[in-house]
Amino acid sequence: MGGDDRGGGGPAARSDAPAGARDGAVDDKREVALRRVRRFVATYVAKGKYELYPEPAVVENVVQGLTDNLVAHGRMYCPCAPVEESKTKGSDMVCPCKPHHADIARQGYCDCALFASRELVAAERGRERPASQAEPGVGDDGPREPSTGGEG
């Protein structure tokens, strides 16, 4: 059988509850936490001065880490730092963490790569333009000679 590590399959998950009932409760708790994290992130971006980091897979990984920490520890501790160390700092490492403003000012994104400056996101979008939208003469075969309509 496959090595599915989503939890609930080991001896610690067994109880006298009907099959699946315990896993369902854990899944429900995680679903609620995931919705809470997604709502927080969307609201923070909508109301704040930052955007999401420009790589959706990275953002999703951070959202999942925040959700894991919310379920396991009751708070959205930044997944880029050890939780036990974060707990000693009170709310400083709960998302949005205290150092994220300085991180973004220094490198354009927070250390978790969840939030980024608008400038970094705009620069990334500029690099992602398809060749068909690139500036004339730049891209596929290098600079082109301007067309002069029949001279030559």
N, C-alpha and C positions, 0 to 999 in steps of 0.2 A: 504494500500500500504506500501511497505517496507520503512525503515528509512535510505535510502541511503544518506550519508553525504558528498558526493564527491563535493558538491558545485553546484551552478547553479539552484537549485530548489526553492529557497526562493524568496520573493518579490523583494529583491534588485537585483536579476538577470534578472528581467523582463524588456523588452524594446520593442520598436516598430519593432525591427528586426524580420525577420521570425523565426519561432520556431526552436530552435536548433542552429541558426547561432551564437548567443552570446556564448553559451556553447562551440561550436566548436572553437571559437577564443580563449577562455580560455584554452580549452584542448590543442590546438595547441601551445600556449605559454608555457604551462606546459611541453608538450612533448619536445619542444626545450630546455627548461631549464633542464629537466631530462637528455637529451643526453649530454648537456654541463657538468653537474655534473659527469655523468658516465665517460666521456672522461677525465675530470680533474683527477678523482680518479685513473683511469687506468694509465694515464701518470705519475702521482706522484709516484705511486708504481713502475712502470717500470723503472723510472729514479732515484728513490731515494733509501734510505737505509732501508725503512720500507716495511712491507707487510700489507695486509688487515687483520683486526681482524679475528680470525679463526672461527667465527660463522656467516655464510652467512645471517641469518635472522636479526641479529643485524646490520650488515653492510648495508643491504637493508633499514632498518629503518632509519639509519643515512643519507643515500643517499636521501631518501624521505624527511627527515627534511631539508637537505641542499637545495633541490629543492623547497620546500615550501618557505624557506627564500629567495631564489633567485627570485622567482616569486613575492612574497609579498614586498620585501625590496630592490631588485636589487643587492644583494650581498649574497654570500654563508656564512652567519653567522652560527657559530657552533650551532647546535640544542641542545647541552647540556647546553647552557647558555641562560638566558633571552635576547631576541633580543634588547629590549630597553637599557638594561645595556651594551650589546655588542656594540651598536651604539656609546656610549659615549667613547669607547676605540679605535675609528678609525678602522684601519685594523687589530688590534691585535687579534680580535676574528673572523676574516674571515678565512675560511679554506684554507690552513692549518694554524691554529692559532699559534700565537707566543708561547704559553705555551706547545704546543704538544711535543716538544723535551724533555722538563723537565718531562712531564707526562710519556712519554715512558721510559725515563731513570729511573724514580722512580718506576713505576708499570708495565712496559712492554707494555702498550697501552695508547693511548691518552684518555682523559676523555670522549670523544664522543664514544669511542670504534670503530673508523673507521680504524685507523692505529695502527700497533703493531710491536714490535721488531721481528726480524727474530728468535731470541732465544725463545720467547714466542710461536710463531707460530710452531716452530719445536717441542717444548715440547708438545703442544696440539696435534700435529699430532702423536707423539709417544704414547700418551694416547689413541688415537682413533683406534689403530690397532686392527683388529678383533682377537679373541682368536686363530684362526687358524694360525695367523702370530706372535703370542706372542712367547716369548722365551720358549724353552722346559722346562717343569716342572713348569711353572708359569701360573697362570690363573685359569681355570675352577675348578679343584679338588685339587688344591694345588700342592706342590712339588711331583714329581714322582721319584720312585727309578730308577736308571739307569738300562737299560736292559743289562744283561751280557750273554745272549744267552743260558740259560739252567741250570745255577747254581741255587741252591736254595732248 
